[in-house]
Structures are given as C-alpha cells and as structure tokens.
Amino acid sequence: WSWGTNSSGQLGNGTTTNTTVPAAISTLSGVTAIAAGSRHSLALKSDGSVWSWGYGGSGELGDGSLTVRTTPVAVSGLTSEVTAIAGGNSHSLALKSDGSVWAWGYNGDG
C-alpha cells in the first residue's frame, strides 16, 4: 500500500498524482519487504526478485534506464538470492544470501 507525494511516480500506482488515502499497488504480490529512497521505492518479493519504481534519473531503479517509472519494474542483474533491500537518496542496495551487497544508482560521493 502507498500514499503521499507522488511527483515521480514513487507510489507505484501508474500516476504522478499525490494521494492521502492508502491504495494497494495492484501489480505487486508476494512482497516480503519494502524500502524507500528520496523519490523511488523498492519491493523484495518472496521469490527473491527486486522491483522498483519512481524517479530513476540516477539509475536507482536498476532497470538500465534513467527515467521515471510509475509502476514497478524488475531490477536487472539480480538473481533470486536477495534477502534484504534498502533505498538511499538516489541509490539502492540489495543483500544476497551469500553475504554480498549489491549497489546501483548515484555514486558521485563514492
């Protein structure tokens, strides 16, 4: 479920309209964890896949684009071994079951 400011599609409901009423993100199911960055959101599904939506101008969505996505898209290059996720200001992180950490997005500050 999501609500609030939606200027970059970070609510995942297919629009950029703000809302004060919680609404389900109908294209997602089997979600075990969520995370939010400044203007993007992430979901970890029970199959270990990671999905993202919202502002992607710094690559923080991980789908190979630099664009806004108003509905969830799969993060590229991650296998089903993801166990945790986190969102930063303009970057995203995933922890895999082997203990490795994967990062994507803005890296101007290292």
N, CA, C and O atoms as a GROMACS GRO file, in nm:
protein
  440
    1TRP      N    1   0.084  -0.118   0.000
    1TRP     CA    2   0.000   0.000   0.000
    1TRP      C    3   0.088   0.123   0.000
    1TRP      O    4   0.197   0.121   0.057
    2SER      N    5   0.043   0.231  -0.063
    2SER     CA    6   0.122   0.353  -0.069
    2SER      C    7   0.031   0.475  -0.069
    2SER      O    8  -0.084   0.469  -0.111
    3TRP      N    9   0.087   0.588  -0.021
    3TRP     CA   10   0.016   0.716  -0.022
    3TRP      C   11   0.116   0.826   0.003
    3TRP      O   12   0.225   0.801   0.055
    4GLY      N   13   0.081   0.950  -0.032
    4GLY     CA   14   0.168   1.064  -0.010
    4GLY      C   15   0.201   1.136  -0.140
    4GLY      O   16   0.126   1.132  -0.237
    5THR      N   17   0.315   1.202  -0.138
    5THR     CA   18   0.363   1.274  -0.257
    5THR      C   19   0.398   1.174  -0.366
    5THR      O   20   0.453   1.068  -0.337
    6ASN      N   21   0.366   1.207  -0.488
    6ASN     CA   22   0.386   1.114  -0.599
    6ASN      C   23   0.440   1.183  -0.723
    6ASN      O   24   0.411   1.141  -0.835
    7SER      N   25   0.520   1.287  -0.704
    7SER     CA   26   0.569   1.367  -0.816
    7SER      C   27   0.653   1.288  -0.916
    7SER      O   28   0.662   1.326  -1.033
    8SER      N   29   0.714   1.180  -0.872
    8SER     CA   30   0.798   1.099  -0.960
    8SER      C   31   0.745   0.957  -0.976
    8SER      O   32   0.818   0.868  -1.018
    9GLY      N   33   0.619   0.936  -0.943
    9GLY     CA   34   0.562   0.802  -0.956
    9GLY      C   35   0.601   0.707  -0.845
    9GLY      O   36   0.583   0.586  -0.857
   10GLN      N   37   0.656   0.760  -0.735
   10GLN     CA   38   0.707   0.675  -0.628
   10GLN      C   39   0.600   0.597  -0.552
   10GLN      O   40   0.633   0.512  -0.470
   11LEU      N   41   0.472   0.624  -0.580
   11LEU     CA   42   0.366   0.545  -0.517
   11LEU      C   43   0.335   0.418  -0.595
   11LEU      O   44   0.268   0.328  -0.543
   12GLY      N   45   0.383   0.409  -0.719
   12GLY     CA   46   0.369   0.286  -0.796
   12GLY      C   47   0.230   0.257  -0.848
   12GLY      O   48   0.200   0.144  -0.887
   13ASN      N   49   0.143   0.359  -0.850
   13ASN     CA   50   0.005   0.336  -0.891
   13ASN      C   51  -0.023   0.375  -1.036
   13ASN      O   52  -0.139   0.382  -1.077
   14GLY      N   53   0.081   0.400  -1.114
   14GLY     CA   54   0.064   0.432  -1.255
   14GLY      C   55   0.039   0.579  -1.284
   14GLY      O   56   0.015   0.616  -1.399
   15THR      N   57   0.044   0.665  -1.180
   15THR     CA   58   0.021   0.808  -1.198
   15THR      C   59   0.132   0.888  -1.130
   15THR      O   60   0.223   0.831  -1.070
   16THR      N   61   0.123   1.018  -1.141
   16THR     CA   62   0.209   1.108  -1.064
   16THR      C   63   0.121   1.201  -0.979
   16THR      O   64   0.161   1.313  -0.949
   17THR      N   65   0.004   1.154  -0.942
   17THR     CA   66  -0.091   1.230  -0.862
   17THR      C   67  -0.071   1.198  -0.713
   17THR      O   68  -0.068   1.081  -0.675
   18ASN      N   69  -0.058   1.301  -0.631
   18ASN     CA   70  -0.047   1.282  -0.487
   18ASN      C   71  -0.177   1.224  -0.432
   18ASN      O   72  -0.284   1.248  -0.488
   19THR      N   73  -0.169   1.148  -0.322
   19THR     CA   74  -0.288   1.095  -0.259
   19THR      C   75  -0.270   1.085  -0.108
   19THR      O   76  -0.161   1.056  -0.059
   20THR      N   77  -0.377   1.110  -0.035
   20THR     CA   78  -0.373   1.100   0.112
   20THR      C   79  -0.440   0.972   0.160
   20THR      O   80  -0.447   0.947   0.280
   21VAL      N   81  -0.488   0.891   0.067
   21VAL     CA   82  -0.558   0.768   0.101
   21VAL      C   83  -0.474   0.648   0.058
   21VAL      O   84  -0.436   0.639  -0.058
   22PRO      N   85  -0.443   0.555   0.149
   22PRO     CA   86  -0.365   0.436   0.112
   22PRO      C   87  -0.434   0.356   0.001
   22PRO      O   88  -0.555   0.335   0.003
   23ALA      N   89  -0.354   0.310  -0.095
   23ALA     CA   90  -0.405   0.228  -0.204
   23ALA      C   91  -0.306   0.117  -0.234
   23ALA      O   92  -0.184   0.138  -0.229
   24ALA      N   93  -0.357   0.000  -0.264
   24ALA     CA   94  -0.272  -0.114  -0.297
   24ALA      C   95  -0.200  -0.091  -0.429
   24ALA      O   96  -0.255  -0.029  -0.521
   25ILE      N   97  -0.079  -0.139  -0.438
   25ILE     CA   98  -0.006  -0.139  -0.566
   25ILE      C   99  -0.045  -0.270  -0.633
   25ILE      O  100   0.011  -0.375  -0.604
   26SER      N  101  -0.141  -0.262  -0.723
   26SER     CA  102  -0.208  -0.381  -0.776
   26SER      C  103  -0.117  -0.474  -0.856
   26SER      O  104  -0.149  -0.591  -0.874
   27THR      N  105  -0.004  -0.423  -0.906
   27THR     CA  106   0.083  -0.506  -0.989
   27THR      C  107   0.183  -0.587  -0.907
   27THR      O  108   0.263  -0.661  -0.964
   28LEU      N  109   0.181  -0.573  -0.774
   28LEU     CA  110   0.275  -0.646  -0.688
   28LEU      C  111   0.200  -0.745  -0.600
   28LEU      O  112   0.092  -0.716  -0.549
   29SER      N  113   0.260  -0.862  -0.582
   29SER     CA  114   0.208  -0.960  -0.486
   29SER      C  115   0.327  -1.040  -0.435
   29SER      O  116   0.434  -1.039  -0.496
   30GLY      N  117   0.310  -1.107  -0.325
   30GLY     CA  118   0.418  -1.188  -0.268
   30GLY      C  119   0.533  -1.106  -0.215
   30GLY      O  120   0.646  -1.153  -0.212
   31VAL      N  121   0.506  -0.982  -0.172
   31VAL     CA  122   0.611  -0.893  -0.123
   31VAL      C  123   0.643  -0.926   0.023
   31VAL      O  124   0.553  -0.941   0.106
   32THR      N  125   0.773  -0.936   0.053
   32THR     CA  126   0.816  -0.966   0.190
   32THR      C  127   0.886  -0.848   0.257
   32THR      O  128   0.899  -0.846   0.379
   33ALA      N  129   0.930  -0.749   0.178
   33ALA     CA  130   0.997  -0.632   0.234
   33ALA      C  131   0.984  -0.515   0.138
   33ALA      O  132   0.973  -0.534   0.017
   34ILE      N  133   0.984  -0.393   0.194
   34ILE     CA  134   0.981  -0.273   0.113
   34ILE      C  135   1.086  -0.176   0.163
   34ILE      O  136   1.132  -0.184   0.277
   35ALA      N  137   1.125  -0.083   0.076
   35ALA     CA  138   1.221   0.020   0.113
   35ALA      C  139   1.191   0.143   0.028
   35ALA      O  140   1.134   0.133  -0.080
   36ALA      N  141   1.230   0.259   0.079
   36ALA     CA  142   1.205   0.383   0.006
   36ALA      C  143   1.329   0.470   0.006
   36ALA      O  144   1.400   0.480   0.106
   37GLY      N  145   1.354   0.530  -0.108
   37GLY     CA  146   1.459   0.631  -0.120
   37GLY      C  147   1.392   0.768  -0.116
   37GLY      O  148   1.281   0.782  -0.066
   38SER      N  149   1.460   0.867  -0.169
   38SER     CA  150   1.405   1.001  -0.171
   38SER      C  151   1.281   1.009  -0.260
   38SER      O  152   1.176   1.057  -0.218
   39ARG      N  153   1.295   0.963  -0.384
   39ARG     CA  154   1.184   0.967  -0.479
   39ARG      C  155   1.166   0.835  -0.552
   39ARG      O  156   1.112   0.833  -0.662
   40HIS      N  157   1.210   0.725  -0.491
   40HIS     CA  158   1.188   0.593  -0.551
   40HIS      C  159   1.156   0.493  -0.442
   40HIS      O  160   1.183   0.516  -0.324
   41SER      N  161   1.098   0.382  -0.482
   41SER     CA  162   1.058   0.278  -0.389
   41SER      C  163   1.105   0.143  -0.440
   41SER      O  164   1.127   0.125  -0.560
   42LEU      N  165   1.120   0.048  -0.347
   42LEU     CA  166   1.167  -0.086  -0.379
   42LEU      C  167   1.082  -0.190  -0.309
   42LEU      O  168   1.029  -0.165  -0.200
   43ALA      N  169   1.068  -0.306  -0.371
   43ALA     CA  170   0.999  -0.418  -0.308
   43ALA      C  171   1.080  -0.545  -0.331
   43ALA      O  172   1.135  -0.566  -0.439
   44LEU      N  173   1.088  -0.628  -0.228
   44LEU     CA  174   1.151  -0.759  -0.237
   44LEU      C  175   1.038  -0.862  -0.232
   44LEU      O  176   0.959  -0.864  -0.138
   45LYS      N  177   1.032  -0.945  -0.333
   45LYS     CA  178   0.927  -1.046  -0.339
   45LYS      C  179   0.976  -1.179  -0.279
   45LYS      O  180   1.097  -1.201  -0.265
   46SER      N  181   0.883  -1.264  -0.245
   46SER     CA  182   0.916  -1.392  -0.181
   46SER      C  183   1.003  -1.481  -0.269
   46SER      O  184   1.070  -1.570  -0.217
   47ASP      N  185   1.004  -1.460  -0.399
   47ASP     CA  186   1.090  -1.537  -0.488
   47ASP      C  187   1.232  -1.481  -0.496
   47ASP      O  188   1.316  -1.533  -0.570
   48GLY      N  189   1.260  -1.374  -0.418
   48GLY     CA  190   1.394  -1.314  -0.415
   48GLY      C  191   1.417  -1.208  -0.520
   48GLY      O  192   1.526  -1.151  -0.527
   49SER      N  193   1.317  -1.180  -0.603
   49SER     CA  194   1.332  -1.074  -0.704
   49SER      C  195   1.309  -0.938  -0.642
   49SER      O  196   1.235  -0.925  -0.544
   50VAL      N  197   1.372  -0.835  -0.700
   50VAL     CA  198   1.359  -0.698  -0.651
   50VAL      C  199   1.292  -0.615  -0.759
   50VAL      O  200   1.325  -0.625  -0.877
   51TRP      N  201   1.196  -0.532  -0.717
   51TRP     CA  202   1.120  -0.447  -0.806
   51TRP      C  203   1.134  -0.304  -0.760
   51TRP      O  204   1.148  -0.279  -0.640
   52SER      N  205   1.131  -0.208  -0.854
   52SER     CA  206   1.150  -0.067  -0.819
   52SER      C  207   1.058   0.020  -0.904
   52SER      O  208   1.010  -0.022  -1.009
   53TRP      N  209   1.036   0.143  -0.856
   53TRP     CA  210   0.955   0.238  -0.930
   53TRP      C  211   0.979   0.377  -0.873
   53TRP      O  212   1.030   0.392  -0.762
   54GLY      N  213   0.941   0.480  -0.952
   54GLY     CA  214   0.962   0.618  -0.913
   54GLY      C  215   1.068   0.684  -0.999
   54GLY      O  216   1.085   0.649  -1.115
   55TYR      N  217   1.140   0.781  -0.941
   55TYR     CA  218   1.244   0.855  -1.013
   55TYR      C  219   1.364   0.765  -1.039
   55TYR      O  220   1.412   0.696  -0.948
   56GLY      N  221   1.412   0.766  -1.161
   56GLY     CA  222   1.525   0.682  -1.198
   56GLY      C  223   1.638   0.758  -1.265
   56GLY      O  224   1.722   0.696  -1.330
   57GLY      N  225   1.641   0.890  -1.252
   57GLY     CA  226   1.738   0.973  -1.323
   57GLY      C  227   1.882   0.947  -1.289
   57GLY      O  228   1.971   0.990  -1.363
   58SER      N  229   1.908   0.879  -1.179
   58SER     CA  230   2.046   0.844  -1.142
   58SER      C  231   2.070   0.694  -1.149
   58SER      O  232   2.172   0.645  -1.101
   59GLY      N  233   1.978   0.621  -1.209
   59GLY     CA  234   1.992   0.476  -1.221
   59GLY      C  235   1.948   0.399  -1.100
   59GLY      O  236   1.970   0.278  -1.093
   60GLU      N  237   1.884   0.465  -1.002
   60GLU     CA  238   1.847   0.399  -0.877
   60GLU      C  239   1.739   0.293  -0.891
   60GLU      O  240   1.715   0.216  -0.798
   61LEU      N  241   1.672   0.289  -1.008
   61LEU     CA  242   1.572   0.184  -1.028
   61LEU      C  243   1.635   0.052  -1.070
   61LEU      O  244   1.574  -0.054  -1.052
   62GLY      N  245   1.754   0.056  -1.124
   62GLY     CA  246   1.825  -0.068  -1.158
   62GLY      C  247   1.771  -0.142  -1.278
   62GLY      O  248   1.799  -0.260  -1.295
   63ASP      N  249   1.694  -0.074  -1.361
   63ASP     CA  250   1.639  -0.140  -1.480
   63ASP      C  251   1.713  -0.103  -1.608
   63ASP      O  252   1.668  -0.134  -1.718
   64GLY      N  253   1.827  -0.035  -1.594
   64GLY     CA  254   1.906   0.003  -1.709
   64GLY      C  255   1.865   0.134  -1.773
   64GLY      O  256   1.921   0.175  -1.875
   65SER      N  257   1.765   0.202  -1.714
   65SER     CA  258   1.718   0.328  -1.771
   65SER      C  259   1.752   0.444  -1.677
   65SER      O  260   1.796   0.424  -1.564
   66LEU      N  261   1.730   0.564  -1.726
   66LEU     CA  262   1.744   0.686  -1.646
   66LEU      C  263   1.614   0.763  -1.656
   66LEU      O  264   1.614   0.881  -1.692
   67THR      N  265   1.505   0.699  -1.624
   67THR     CA  266   1.373   0.758  -1.644
   67THR      C  267   1.282   0.734  -1.525
   67THR      O  268   1.317   0.660  -1.433
   68VAL      N  269   1.167   0.797  -1.526
   68VAL     CA  270   1.064   0.777  -1.425
   68VAL      C  271   0.982   0.654  -1.462
   68VAL      O  272   0.946   0.636  -1.578
   69ARG      N  273   0.953   0.572  -1.364
   69ARG     CA  274   0.865   0.456  -1.382
   69ARG      C  275   0.751   0.470  -1.281
   69ARG      O  276   0.776   0.473  -1.161
   70THR      N  277   0.627   0.477  -1.328
   70THR     CA  278   0.514   0.495  -1.237
   70THR      C  279   0.454   0.363  -1.191
   70THR      O  280   0.362   0.361  -1.108
   71THR      N  281   0.504   0.252  -1.244
   71THR     CA  282   0.465   0.119  -1.199
   71THR      C  283   0.591   0.037  -1.179
   71THR      O  284   0.694   0.066  -1.240
   72PRO      N  285   0.586  -0.066  -1.094
   72PRO     CA  286   0.705  -0.145  -1.064
   72PRO      C  287   0.767  -0.213  -1.186
   72PRO      O  288   0.697  -0.265  -1.273
   73VAL      N  289   0.903  -0.211  -1.190
   73VAL     CA  290   0.980  -0.282  -1.292
   73VAL      C  291   1.084  -0.368  -1.220
   73VAL      O  292   1.128  -0.334  -1.110
   74ALA      N  293   1.121  -0.478  -1.281
   74ALA     CA  294   1.220  -0.566  -1.222
   74ALA      C  295   1.359  -0.504  -1.226
   74ALA      O  296   1.397  -0.442  -1.326
   75VAL      N  297   1.434  -0.520  -1.120
   75VAL     CA  298   1.574  -0.476  -1.116
   75VAL      C  299   1.655  -0.579  -1.194
   75VAL      O  300   1.646  -0.699  -1.168
   76SER      N  301   1.735  -0.532  -1.288
   76SER     CA  302   1.814  -0.620  -1.375
   76SER      C  303   1.937  -0.674  -1.303
   76SER      O  304   1.993  -0.607  -1.216
   77GLY      N  305   1.978  -0.795  -1.340
   77GLY     CA  306   2.106  -0.848  -1.296
   77GLY      C  307   2.109  -0.911  -1.158
   77GLY      O  308   2.214  -0.958  -1.115
   78LEU      N  309   1.996  -0.914  -1.088
   78LEU     CA  310   1.993  -0.979  -0.957
   78LEU      C  311   1.922  -1.113  -0.969
   78LEU      O  312   1.816  -1.122  -1.031
   79THR      N  313   1.981  -1.216  -0.910
   79THR     CA  314   1.917  -1.347  -0.912
   79THR      C  315   1.818  -1.356  -0.797
   79THR      O  316   1.794  -1.257  -0.728
   80SER      N  317   1.763  -1.470  -0.776
   80SER     CA  318   1.662  -1.490  -0.672
   80SER      C  319   1.722  -1.505  -0.533
   80SER      O  320   1.654  -1.555  -0.443
   81GLU      N  321   1.845  -1.464  -0.512
   81GLU     CA  322   1.913  -1.483  -0.383
   81GLU      C  323   1.910  -1.359  -0.295
   81GLU      O  324   1.982  -1.355  -0.195
   82VAL      N  325   1.829  -1.259  -0.327
   82VAL     CA  326   1.824  -1.136  -0.247
   82VAL      C  327   1.741  -1.162  -0.122
   82VAL      O  328   1.633  -1.219  -0.128
   83THR      N  329   1.795  -1.116  -0.007
   83THR     CA  330   1.727  -1.136   0.121
   83THR      C  331   1.687  -1.006   0.189
   83THR      O  332   1.603  -1.007   0.279
   84ALA      N  333   1.746  -0.892   0.147
   84ALA     CA  334   1.711  -0.763   0.207
   84ALA      C  335   1.741  -0.652   0.106
   84ALA      O  336   1.824  -0.667   0.017
   85ILE      N  337   1.670  -0.540   0.123
   85ILE     CA  338   1.687  -0.425   0.034
   85ILE      C  339   1.690  -0.297   0.116
   85ILE      O  340   1.641  -0.292   0.229
   86ALA      N  341   1.748  -0.191   0.057
   86ALA     CA  342   1.748  -0.058   0.119
   86ALA      C  343   1.751   0.046   0.008
   86ALA      O  344   1.807   0.023  -0.100
   87GLY      N  345   1.690   0.161   0.036
   87GLY     CA  346   1.691   0.270  -0.059
   87GLY      C  347   1.755   0.392   0.003
   87GLY      O  348   1.724   0.428   0.116
   88GLY      N  349   1.845   0.457  -0.071
   88GLY     CA  350   1.907   0.580  -0.027
   88GLY      C  351   1.849   0.698  -0.102
   88GLY      O  352   1.747   0.684  -0.170
   89ASN      N  353   1.913   0.812  -0.092
   89ASN     CA  354   1.864   0.932  -0.159
   89ASN      C  355   1.849   0.908  -0.310
   89ASN      O  356   1.742   0.931  -0.365
   90SER      N  357   1.954   0.862  -0.374
   90SER     CA  358   1.950   0.835  -0.519
   90SER      C  359   2.022   0.706  -0.552
   90SER      O  360   2.078   0.692  -0.661
   91HIS      N  361   2.022   0.612  -0.459
   91HIS     CA  362   2.084   0.482  -0.483
   91HIS      C  363   2.003   0.374  -0.413
   91HIS      O  364   1.917   0.403  -0.329
   92SER      N  365   2.031   0.249  -0.448
   92SER     CA  366   1.961   0.134  -0.391
   92SER      C  367   2.062   0.026  -0.358
   92SER      O  368   2.170   0.020  -0.417
   93LEU      N  369   2.025  -0.060  -0.264
   93LEU     CA  370   2.114  -0.167  -0.218
   93LEU      C  371   2.036  -0.297  -0.203
   93LEU      O  372   1.917  -0.297  -0.173
   94ALA      N  373   2.105  -0.408  -0.225
   94ALA     CA  374   2.047  -0.540  -0.203
   94ALA      C  375   2.150  -0.628  -0.133
   94ALA      O  376   2.268  -0.625  -0.166
   95LEU      N  377   2.104  -0.705  -0.038
   95LEU     CA  378   2.186  -0.804   0.032
   95LEU      C  379   2.147  -0.941  -0.019
   95LEU      O  380   2.029  -0.978  -0.018
   96LYS      N  381   2.246  -1.017  -0.065
   96LYS     CA  382   2.220  -1.151  -0.115
   96LYS      C  383   2.250  -1.255  -0.007
   96LYS      O  384   2.320  -1.225   0.090
   97SER      N  385   2.196  -1.374  -0.022
   97SER     CA  386   2.210  -1.479   0.078
   97SER      C  387   2.354  -1.522   0.101
   97SER      O  388   2.384  -1.581   0.205
   98ASP      N  389   2.444  -1.494   0.006
   98ASP     CA  390   2.585  -1.528   0.025
   98ASP      C  391   2.661  -1.420   0.102
   98ASP      O  392   2.782  -1.431   0.121
   99GLY      N  393   2.590  -1.316   0.146
   99GLY     CA  394   2.652  -1.207   0.221
   99GLY      C  395   2.703  -1.092   0.136
   99GLY      O  396   2.750  -0.992   0.191
  100SER      N  397   2.696  -1.104   0.006
  100SER     CA  398   2.743  -0.995  -0.080
  100SER      C  399   2.639  -0.884  -0.086
  100SER      O  400   2.519  -0.909  -0.076
  101VAL      N  401   2.687  -0.761  -0.101
  101VAL     CA  402   2.600  -0.644  -0.111
  101VAL      C  403   2.613  -0.586  -0.251
  101VAL      O  404   2.723  -0.569  -0.302
  102TRP      N  405   2.500  -0.557  -0.311
  102TRP     CA  406   2.494  -0.502  -0.446
  102TRP      C  407   2.438  -0.361  -0.438
  102TRP      O  408   2.343  -0.336  -0.364
  103ALA      N  409   2.496  -0.268  -0.515
  103ALA     CA  410   2.453  -0.129  -0.512
  103ALA      C  411   2.440  -0.076  -0.655
  103ALA      O  412   2.511  -0.119  -0.745
  104TRP      N  413   2.346   0.018  -0.673
  104TRP     CA  414   2.327   0.082  -0.803
  104TRP      C  415   2.265   0.219  -0.781
  104TRP      O  416   2.200   0.244  -0.679
  105GLY      N  417   2.287   0.307  -0.879
  105GLY     CA  418   2.235   0.443  -0.871
  105GLY      C  419   2.346   0.546  -0.865
  105GLY      O  420   2.456   0.523  -0.916
  106TYR      N  421   2.318   0.659  -0.804
  106TYR     CA  422   2.412   0.771  -0.797
  106TYR      C  423   2.534   0.733  -0.712
  106TYR      O  424   2.521   0.679  -0.602
  107ASN      N  425   2.653   0.763  -0.766
  107ASN     CA  426   2.776   0.731  -0.695
  107ASN      C  427   2.872   0.850  -0.695
  107ASN      O  428   2.993   0.832  -0.689
  108GLY      N  429   2.818   0.971  -0.700
  108GLY     CA  430   2.902   1.091  -0.705
  108GLY      C  431   2.980   1.116  -0.578
  108GLY      O  432   3.078   1.190  -0.579
  109ASP      N  433   2.938   1.054  -0.468
  109ASP     CA  434   3.007   1.071  -0.341
  109ASP      C  435   3.075   0.942  -0.294
  109ASP      O  436   3.118   0.932  -0.179
  110GLY      N  437   3.083   0.846  -0.383
  110GLY     CA  438   3.150   0.720  -0.350
  110GLY      C  439   3.064   0.626  -0.271
  110GLY      O  440   3.108   0.517  -0.236
   0.00000   0.00000   0.00000
